[in-house]
């Protein structure tokens, strides 16, 4: 969605709000006053019985109009969004509590800031929004401002808050011989092997480009590997490897990927260009537990080619059952917590039986039936060469199977 429709929706929302206000003012001003409408009749019937007259409170209710609350206009979500459409609670003013007055002002303030930023073409973080409103004391915490931002996003029918020019604070990291180029050609991000870089918050999968300066000495490139890892600690471990850092591009979202990390994965998966025309293979390294499986699924939804290469619970179960398996290997297996079991059950209920879901089903049921999980760090001592040797073995094995 481009910027202009969002600005049009904000204008429509404010115009609709003003129309409601004008209509309320017109109705209330044209309503006859209870005292004037009943003054003559009360004088002419002074001698009649008091029981025949309506009570004053009832007379006021019958002759006066009640002001109706103002409601912020709500726009439908984009067509084909795919997810379940949640029923939105209307935003009304006034409300029965003072909290409602503050909340209504919060909505209008966020709408004002969004309108200003979109007109100026600037990208701001959620933290920027909070600090901009500090002087007005509208938001007691950043959590409250973040919540209103998300609600304004839903109010305007946006699929993502990036459409409002608002992004999360930088979180994702990447490393490797890689160049990221924005559409303007200014602010090019040049990354080098072994050096961590924050993923730019303003990155956009539709307009940004990524280029690999090929380091292969042969005339033809034999291909590149992009490794997506779940944890920052594992990311740092991999980029510090003396030879691996020059061969792989490593990316982490530090858990669940944010908007910028998703955009980078989309660019690397679909639009990465090698100077010598080499192909790109994207693989993922996650904890073999329900949360790791879910994080991998989030990446697959962005780019379906993210292969799971580790870690595998079966590898460590087999090692534990072997003759060499002892207390050290057994300690690499960790028992599932109650919340992880519940997470696995919830995920299993969402599977639809597609080919993509079969691998998820296998991993989730395996952890539930064995009662164990295994974390990436367990591969540090899996064999000689540690995690790097483990991943290289898994890569070569999967390549042979493909």
Secondary structure, DSSP 8 states (H G I E B T S, - for coil): --HHHHHHHHHHHHHHHHHHHHHHHHHHHHS--HHHHHHHHHHHTTTS-GGGS--HHHHHHHHS-----EE-------TT--S--------EES-SSHHHHHHHHHHHHHHHHHHHHHHHT--EEHHHHHHHTTTTT--SSHHHHHHHHHHHHHHTT-SSGGGGTEE-----EEESSEEEE-TTS-S-EEE-TT--EE--TT--TTT-EEEE-----SSS---EEEEEES-HHHHHHHHTSTTHHHHEEEEE-SSS--HHHHHHHHHHHHSEEETT---EEEEEE--BSHHHHHHHHHHHHH-TT-EEEE--HHHHHHHHHSTT--HHHHTTSEE--HHHHHHHHHHHHH----HHHHHHHHHHHHHHHH-EEB-GGGGGGSSTTHHHHHHHHHHHHHHHH-
